[in-house]
Amino acid sequence: MDSFETMLQMDKTKLAQPVNTVEEKWKLLPAFLKVKGLVRQHIDSFNYFINSEIRSIMKANDKITSDADPNFYMKYLNIYVGMPDVEEGFNITKPISPHECRLRDMTYSAPITVDIEYTRGQQRIIRNNLPIGRMPIMLRSSNCVLTGKTPAELAKLNECPIDPGGYFIVKGTEKAILIQEQLSKNRMIVEADKKGNASCSVTSSTHERKSKTYVIMKNGRYYLKHNTFTEDIPIVIVLKAMGVECDQEIVQLVGSEEKVLAAMAPSLEECYKAQVFTQVQALKYMGNKVRQRRMWGGPKKTKVEEARELLQGTILAHVPVVNWNFKVKVVYLALMLRRTILAQGATLKVDDRDYYGNKRLELAGQLLSLLFEDLFKKFNSELKKIADSTIPKPRAAQFDIVKHMRQDQITNGLIHAISSGNWSIKRFKMERAGVTQVLSRLSFISALGHMTRITSQFEKTRKVSGPRSLQPSQWGMLCPSDTPEGEACGLVKNLALMTHVTTDMPEEPIIRLALNLGVEDVHLLSGEEITSPQVYLVFINGNILGVTRDYKRLVRTFRKMRRAGYLNEFVSISPHHSYRAVHIASDGGRVCRPYIIVEKGVPKVKTRHIKELTQGVRSFDDFLREGLLEYLDVNEENDCQIALYESDITRKTTHLEIEPFTILGVCAGLIPYPHHNQSPRNTYQCAMGKQAMGTIGYNQRNRIDTLMYLLCYPQAPLVKTKTIELIGFEKIPAGQNATVAVMSYSGYDIEDALILNEASLDRGFGRCLVYRNQKVYLKRYANQAFDKVMGPLIDAQTRKPIWRHEALDQDGICAPGERVMNKQLLVNKYMPTVTVPSLQATGSGPGQHEYREVPISYKGIEPSYIEKVMISSNEEESFLIKILLRQTRRPEIGDKFSSRHGQKGVCGLIVPQIDMPFSDLGICPDIIMNPHGYPSRMTVGKLIELMGSKAGVLDGKFHYGTAFGGDKVGDLSEILVRHGFNYLGKDFLTSGITGEPLQAYVFMGPIYYQKLKHMVLDKVHARAKGPRAVLTRQPTEGRSKDGGLRLGEMERDCLIGYGASMLLLERLMISSDAFEVEVCNKCGLLGYSGWCQYCKSSTQVASLKIPYACKLLFQELQSMNIVPRLSLKKYNE
Amino acid sequence: MEEIRTRVVLNEHEIINVNSTDFPGNYPGYDDSWNLKKFSKNFRVDIVNVNERDMEFDLVGIDASVANAFRRILLSEVPTMAIDKVFIYNNTSIIQDEVLAHRLGLIPIKADPRLFEYQTADNNQGSETDATPEDTLVFELKVRCRKNPQASRDATDPSDLYIDHNRLIFQDFEKEIDIKVHAVKGIGKDHAKFSPVATASYRLLPEITLTETIEGALAERLKDCFAPGVIELDEVNDTIRARVANPRMDTCSREVLRHSELKDLIKLSRIRDHFIFSVESTGSLPPDTLFMEAIKVLMSKCRGLIQELERDI
């Protein structure tokens, strides 16, 4: 009877569930990541650049001619980027692996080769595969040796299979090119300034130039603003200059509504007042307003010609003008004007700059292509210059341009830009710093987080909240949690898990399709038809294509075609109703993400598809190809009805979310139960996860990094998330599962301090390894002398090496396994005293030089051990010695720890196990945490994590804390009860000190704790006496220079207020830079050893103590012809 | 009054009467002064089970401080032998020297520490010659991972390819560990590796009192609230009646207090002076011997204290 009842109940719950749920649709996510990898956006972009973009750059600049010889020409036929290799001298190359580049401080780059056709004298010659430079290769891109390798093959190349790639190796350092966020190019943006004046602006960008054009309103009249003109040009004159001479036509183009007419009238009047009626008059008017630029040769142009050319090529440069047919540009400008007028009249809302559909992301490939095009143009102009100057000269050999093709310009340009991060592109006058960063290898997560980072070009100092705040349109595209605190808050963002960034694709087929679908070409239309309220304008990538009557059909058909695979999956089409426009976008840099298509209220992905996916007979691309999934960009998302869960699907729904937790990025994905935390806590954890030490990759023991922190015994978290599994964090974790008791203990736990169990530390909790390296170069000098390394000095009595040389091996380099103390030598290096070639050639051969010691010694308060020594060479130096030093550290008081919920704390006390409380089972906590950490921070996720881990430990399995899902607290509690634990996770503890029970039940269980990189050993600093600065004789500053601790202004003010004058004197002078000076009381100047040189007497010279800085000031003033005089008086007069 | 003196009461959100208060003169009408006769009458040790590795026994009629003293001494003051010095001649494995030494140190050594002396300070110079047969055990480990000549051509498993291969230590062949280790006598206070027990702890004997008779479905529910065996159901006059069978099995999960209908029918407490002591040895000595050693340590400490006191007087 009872069981029947339960059966009934079960059925009810089943009935409540939606019919035919797609179970485990999250499995699409690993499939997605398998195809694309975690940093696919970088790799896709770079692949696009080296495989197709580079060719179009070459095509755009493919011909070099010479002014000196009309017969001479050189033409590029093709361009290739090869596979990475290294030149081992004498034109012998061998393929190179990324790891070798890291170790040997080299650049992981591949040759760029071209096929050319050129003339030598009268001959026409075709040469293939000529190198013109070297291109740094992105790891895991199509030209990288790592692509398509199995884990075993990767292991042979010393590469970690989990490492996502997407960065460059330049001179041995790993460099990531950050994603740059910009306002999209070639799109109209209508804005209003503070006074409420509307304006419409477009940033045009073509391969040649970049310019910004505004249509603004001033005193009821409309003007065109552009920085090539000295003043704003009345818009009507501009339109006339483009060939629309009739006022009626102008008005028709802009719109013939009453309101528009009224707004246009003053502008028309102004044009009349300026007495401009014809195109030539208008051009003349504009020509007079052109900003004079320095003349650089060329035939002198008339004003009219100049204005016409500006209109053609510079103003609204992205709108094509073919054969001086300004039609499209006229329509475009009229539309800008129309929008400005409508925005002024508040019929139209102004655009939101922060709306993410208006943003484009610039990735490594695009940035490199800008740079490469610049360098390529420079390379070509250099060749032209050489041709111009060499051809006229009579020579024995005929001019052969191949001999003048120098590789280093392009190579160094690329390498320098990537290694310094300064992107300077001449033709756009672009100067950007900090485009690249050294890939942070503190932990795996920090490296991964670095690859998904987006920086915005927005100024950091400006105090506006708009660009910093979270935009609703960023939903699913950018991680809402992962942003730094402080000045870059909200400007530096991170991609969400499923975001894809598009690359450019050709417009022509899309235009052809649009025209076939009934879009009427703008060339065929008059103004009245374009502004008619019956039609929608059709734009492609910001350019006007034409109009359509039935936009719905256009959009629907377009999407059908895309789903059927006739169009690229990343082409987006979306109507914009207030503009009465349809936007088709195929440009690069748009963010998009995949969704499940829903038709007639039923998702197209069925359980059967997922089953096939798990069986491995179906891949993610199949889903796209069969039209079950599609990518939506931000603009198209706005035209869709997307259901979050299957139960939310209604008749109107068009798409279904694949999995809600994909709105988070990789860093936020590590947090268990983030949806239970107060949101800033998740943000804090995103920042802290990057400082946690652990494992950085399977190849960590083969790396020789400048600084590397590893955990001795890293553990996979007991409560994991789907993201953790997807990114492989459980394979290379950064943290340990510590048993935490949430209780107060001893008072050393205030302000988030943690109490650690000594026995846990003895057994290896929080134990970490710190690796550092030391580089030594052995140089060869111009006079053929070179550095040398000598064996250790032997003490004459003991026949043992002297103490400083104890760690050295016979070859003079420290031996692996040895311990080095402070000031002991790592390499016993000697350098020749003379390094410049002497003028008179002495008979002494090499080896006869005199040497002096330049020992490389170890500095540090704690000794280190030598892990390994590498002897190699790189492009510049003949010898490169890299020494890897290791320290093992056990946690101490002051070391920083943090859980995964933004709850950081330092170790406040280390308590022996016997004093720790214990439970009935004899379990002792590893960490005691003060409960005051909870109420104000509201990190409920941490409480649930504890329950989850505890249940997991008891059940012998991992539990999930995935965002917006994960195991339910109720279920976890049930597991606890089943194993005889309290429902709330609170245990009965006994005090280890008194042996009596504690008065409260204590919430105890495992929580995943991270050890952060901030350790006391790296920060301890104190000094009694020590080095002083040379100039001021005051103590040096900073720990690295063993500096003093500053008694600053505020501290000084305290002492003044307190009246502690003698203490002040002691602190500020006696203990700092006291200096005894002789002062002549007659002239008031400083003397020397009882003698005043000015008065030539010693009668009134007195000695007194002043700060050295004061003496310095006097002397500096004297050097500026200012005489400071000291007058001395008796103290009691 | 009796309850305050002898029971620790477990309420839903707090524990009351946690401290022992039966010191002389605290309660009028009770003679709490300590005398041997009374103590030996009340004091009882029942060994529940004992084997080579672990032991459970009851310690009844004793103050928490004394029971705790035994626990603390077992954890940190009973000596054992553990590896303290590792002399590394060669280590080309992937484990770092320090980590290897740390892990070797944590290996429990089955050697009777009573047969050894403590290493004296002047005998602890950090050199290999420190070792004397009285205070040090010397071990040597010399392994080298070599290619297996008999391995078949298409073998890929490292354990077939190599001899003496340990995947955790050696990545590749021709890796070698050549070390000499010294194990010395020490106590858990200095380092957890010297602790002779995995853990030693105790809990108080739970007591469950049914304030009213609980019958029927309620009784069933009561049974489910406890670990199996704690509550038994008897059939009395055609109804099922709950009976506390074995409170010792209770894990003190307080599950019953979550049920509002049962909450007021039951009282959970623990007996203050009944300690269920458990000792898990790491293997160097059997747990019962360890406990005897702990008693000896406590006795010697007491002797020391008495000596100190007497000297001052």
Contacts between the chains, C-beta under 8 A, distances in Angstrom:
chain1	res1	chain2	res2	distance
A	701	B	94	6.1
A	712	B	99	5.7
A	712	B	102	7.7
A	758	B	192	7.4
A	759	B	188	7.8
A	759	B	192	3.9
A	759	B	195	7.3
A	762	B	191	5.2
A	762	B	192	3.5
A	762	B	193	6.5
A	763	B	106	6.5
A	763	B	192	5.7
A	764	B	102	6.5
A	764	B	106	7.8
A	767	B	102	7.4
A	769	B	96	6.6
A	769	B	99	7.7
A	817	B	88	6.8
A	817	B	91	7.0
A	817	B	97	6.5
A	865	B	96	7.9
A	865	B	97	6.6
A	865	B	98	7.3
A	867	B	96	7.4
A	886	B	96	6.4
A	886	B	98	7.9
A	888	B	96	7.0
A	888	B	98	4.0
A	888	B	99	7.0
A	888	B	102	7.9
A	912	B	76	6.6
A	912	B	189	6.9
A	913	B	75	5.9
A	913	B	76	7.2
A	913	B	188	7.9
A	913	B	192	6.9
A	913	B	195	7.9
A	914	B	71	7.4
A	914	B	72	4.2
A	914	B	75	5.0
A	914	B	76	5.1
A	918	B	199	7.8
A	918	B	201	5.0
A	920	B	201	7.9
A	920	B	203	4.1
A	920	B	251	6.8
A	920	B	252	6.2
A	921	B	201	7.6
A	922	B	199	4.2
A	922	B	200	7.2
A	922	B	201	3.3
A	922	B	278	6.5
A	922	B	280	7.7
A	924	B	199	7.4
A	976	B	253	7.9
A	977	B	253	6.3
A	977	B	255	5.5
A	980	B	227	5.2
A	980	B	251	3.4
A	980	B	253	5.3
A	981	B	251	7.0
A	981	B	253	5.5
A	982	B	252	8.0
A	982	B	253	4.9
A	982	B	254	5.6
A	982	B	255	7.4
A	983	B	253	7.3
A	983	B	254	7.9
A	983	B	255	6.3
A	983	B	258	5.9
A	988	B	10	7.2
A	988	B	15	7.1
A	988	B	203	8.0
A	988	B	252	5.0
A	990	B	201	7.8
A	990	B	202	7.6
A	990	B	203	7.5
A	992	B	68	7.5
A	992	B	71	8.0
A	992	B	72	7.4
A	994	B	19	7.8
A	994	B	64	6.8
A	994	B	65	6.9
A	994	B	68	6.9
A	995	B	64	4.0
A	995	B	65	5.5
A	995	B	67	5.9
A	995	B	68	2.5
A	995	B	69	7.6
A	995	B	71	7.2
A	996	B	18	5.4
A	996	B	19	5.6
A	996	B	20	6.7
A	996	B	64	4.8
A	997	B	8	5.5
A	997	B	15	5.6
A	997	B	18	4.5
A	997	B	204	7.1
A	997	B	270	7.5
A	998	B	15	7.1
A	998	B	18	6.9
A	999	B	14	6.3
A	999	B	15	5.5
A	999	B	16	7.6
A	999	B	18	5.3
A	1000	B	14	6.1
A	1000	B	15	6.9
A	1001	B	13	7.4
A	1001	B	14	7.6
A	1001	B	15	7.0
A	1001	B	254	7.9
